[in-house]
Amino acid sequence: MFLSATMGAGFALGAFLLLTPQDPYSSIKQSQQQSFARLTDSNAVVPEGLNFLYASRVASPAVVHIKTTMLRREANYGESSEIEDMMRHFHGGNPMHPPRQSSGSGVIISEDGYIATNYHVIGDAGKIEVILNDKRSYIATLIGQDPATDLALLKINATQLPFIPYGSTKSLQVGEWVLAVGNPFDLTSTVTAGIVSAKGRSINLLKDQQYAIESFIQTDAAVNPGNSGGALVNLKGELIGINTAIATQTGYYTGYSFAVPIDLVKKVMEDLRKFGEIQRAILGVSIQEVDALLAEEMKLKSLNGVYIRSVIKNGAAHLAGIKAGDIIQEIDGIKINSSAELQTSIALHQPGDKIKVTFVRNQQIKTATATLRNQEGKIKLLSSLKPREPLILGAKLRELNTEEKSQLGLDYGVKIIWLGEGKFQKSGIKQGFIITKMNEQEIHSITDLSKLLQQQQQLIALDGVYPDGKKDYYAIGS
C-alpha cells in the first residue's frame, strides 16, 4: 500500500509539471540574475560595446583650444545679438572693455590643418590662436564662416596632424552612447559621456539669421564653457557633431547640450574649403509644422509632414508644380515630419541638384522632381574660390557674398575677415568692417580697393558698415 501510494504521488507530480505551462520569462530572469551577479563581482569587465577608451584616444588629440582676441567697437554692445549673448555664456568676458579675449574649442578634420569650429567661437575676432593638445601653438587663418549654421572653418600651417574621421548621423539612434570632447581653458582635452536624447531639435537659437538651419543632436553629455566648437563622437571614434549650445539659464551645463549634425557640418566645411562660402540650395517655400490645430483647420487626416504656406514664384518648388497647401512628407524617399528635417534635407544639397518630393494634395499622394536653386534663383554653383589675396594694410579681405548683400541691403563692398598689425588696425577699424567707398568711389572688389590705394598718396577716407548694420567712417593718414 505504501509503495502504491508513493508511485501514485510521483506520477501525479510528474503529470502536473508536464502539463503546467512554464514561466515564459524564466530564461530572461535567469539571464538578468547572471548579469547582475557579474556586475556586482569586483572582477567584472565592462562589455566592449560600452568601452569609451578607444573613442577617447582617437578624439582627444584632435580637439584643439581656440583663443580669440575680439576687436569689436564698444558701441556694438548696446544692442547685442543672440549669438553674442550665447558666446558670452560660453566664454565669459566683459563686453564693455573691448578688445577682449575669448576662447572655445575646435576639431581637426584633416591632417593638413583644417579645423572646424562654431561661428560664435571666432565671431569678429581680430586674432585667432590655436593650441594643439600637445601644446603647440599656431595663428589660424579664417577660411570661411556660415552664421546660418553657426559653423566656421580655420586653417593652420601644419601637417601630419591627428584628426577625427567623419561619421554619419543617418544611422545615429536615440539612446546611443556618445562622447563630448572639448579643450576648454587650456586644460587639454576634456571628455564627458552621455546618450543621444533626441535628433532634429530646433531651439530657435539662430532665428535672426536668414536661411537659418537648426536640426541639432540633443545629448545629456556635459558641455560647459569653452567646450563650444568641440567634438561629439560615437564609440567608434567617428565625428558625428560639433557641440554648439547648452540649455541653461546660467551659462553652465544643466542637463541638455546640442550639436550640429556631422552630415551638415561636412557639407558646410567642403563648401567653405572649396568656394569660400556656402553653396546654399533653396526649395523656394515657406513652411509650417503640422500640428493638431492645423490638421483640424485644414481637415487633414494625418499629422505627418510639413505644410507649405506659400511658394516663391519661379522657385524650385513652383517650377516643379508644388503649390501652397501641399504637405511635404518625403524627400528622396526619406520621411519628413518637421521643418528642421526639411531644412536639413535641402541644406545637404547643392544648387542644381534634383530631388524627388513626395507630398499630399487633396488627400492624394503625389510626387514631383524639383531642381534646387541658389539664393539668386539660379541652378549653377557660385564661382570657385579665387587665389587668396595678399595682406592689404595688414588685413585680409573678401568680396561680399549674396547673402550678406541681401541682409545689409548692399550692392557692393569688401569685408575685412582678418585684421593684423597695419594701418587699418591703427585707424580703429575692427574686423568685420565692410568697406563700401574709398574717397567717395564705390568699392566693388578687392582689385578696386588695391588700385585706389596704389594711386592714393595722402589721406584715405573710408565709408562702410559693420555686420550689425551700423555705418562708420574712418580716415587713414599716408
Steps between C-alpha positions, in 0.01 A plus 500: 500500500787743587681421175182550294433835671856620437489406133161666456630823653799490271289455189268782610792740560654413165172552319453838677844623397450373146161660453564829684629778261854614571565864599567673162732749670703245697791507253502883503493506879783250514705710255433815704608326820821383332569848359441659841735249659769587244457876550521471879809284473812705582674334203229599251609635160295766318364357172698609195205697357503734800874557509575870450879458486536460124277796408672721756848409376404575139321828567699669775821578304295656217303749713670839536469806719415824320589844638356806332559870542177684433537841339143624496397858569367581846188650343407163354426354841203720570279282281660158502378214286392164636814341358712750697302429817550128448870556438531686833320215677755257367811711528442784742670837464398856576328645192564857612877484462595397147732369378448190709609139485271204468548127455344180378582171334550370148537168321781408259327343199803442274867423552604820320350736756135572421296556816122509547349716774197716575450839339423651840836376633698712254235767435668828410840396632799700386741226600435126521752282684476121492668293772534130428462224755879465507532876587624619159353837408407646158333812365201386295358640178124525469407316179130568522199515726128430486291674768187321373638171637732655763805338340842624393811353338855586608840404361836474673836451330577148621505147361473140622248601764267257677144544378157348564344313207146592399218273609135535399185603682268305269544183705532680835230386742340651808647324803840445337809575707705805397800692632535878511864604466609860558819689572396779738714746693833344399409187696572276199230263385209438735270204433143452622255222414127489443233372267317646203182645649339614174574583136383786281456746787427866419560734794451832320862594561570643154166671444662825384692326221354483151476136386584383853524122530439339838484124526713436808595171659389527863706313759537486876880502480635784714613797288621807687667835421788456257367173353313680225642400162623166635428149377207269554617148415353151501666198658684430175683830541317655203399865495119524504452863604647834609392597851330837478262595781362406839154536651569724798403817681843539658742424218597166653390148421168401658389194307490549123754588235460540125730418209487578128465161323806386309323453165429874500846584639669302224305680227573845647872424548537375142327809362711739706820318408426490128304820439555724806123519552198274516338355191156526656213321325151647526168320443310829492221443753391635837397220732317421822494204736195278473335491844153413630368855453616521139370149429158597632500832313604343169304177560812289471484128570861474618747703705794380290700735279562873465231742380586745218362844577626670184715436194749743345419574139744334258672327791589131502171389658286724277664376181453139618126554537490511880239738640406676822290265712696190401656294777853369441541154649821370342816624329676235291311230687596625847206590723463866598307583818639836607623828358849421631508171310389668177753784534784259573404272213514791255816645658694183423457567126660739253320737263420304184436172685174323421290364786185286507229663710209290627205709617129486576244710314126462551553174690698354208869411500697657217867523398702764318862552403637839605827654383642698791618856451728742684398825670508678165264248344771341286591134474875535448761507773674817607849552362781308661715675754747736337867492598535658842588867500810625684464714809376852431606750767527208744162347421349218299185583308240330287212618287148480641296191427139515386359425845692787662390739226139401554516533879664845493331637189832552320593456135877506555775507761800305632515357850798486736510134609831511689678794655865513601743782566476772237334827406147360515544387858680820607216712363250322727335280237376170642478160337173451317490856365367516144665766284247643254680817390850644496524875446139493376571233237304175520695185588362200311801271537836456668659604172313834516634564849855398411512731197372799695747436782787493249389832353438673834790682660338696783186467714276199439132535587305174539123462526340173602278299726539229764312167487252631758395773255676792671671735257841649572769721347878488538788720388845347442810712465772433243 
